[in-house]
Amino acid sequence: MDDRLVRVFASGDSVAGEMMRGRLEAEGITAMLKGEGEGPYRAGPVYVWVPAEDEASAREIVAAVRSGAYALDDDADVEGVPDEPAGDASSPG
């Protein structure tokens, strides 16, 4: 068994790193987030690492995310989210 980890994603945005880690984990790939985005100040680059055996699949997912393949259409019906805002958006209350 190969215990090595490989870096499959890097970003200067810690939220992007968290989201990529979440996407990989949603696809069944164990992912670890490391970098300056940890801790109370969350500034600087973050890196997502996966087991070497999952590298090819992880890179395909990263490429799909970057291409927009996981993006929702404006008309997408998201479970639990209403299609139209409640009330009239033009009135303040």
Beta strands, then each sheet from edge to edge (+ up, - down):
strand 1: 5-11
strand 2: 32-35
strand 3: 46-51
sheet 1: 1+ 3- 2+
end
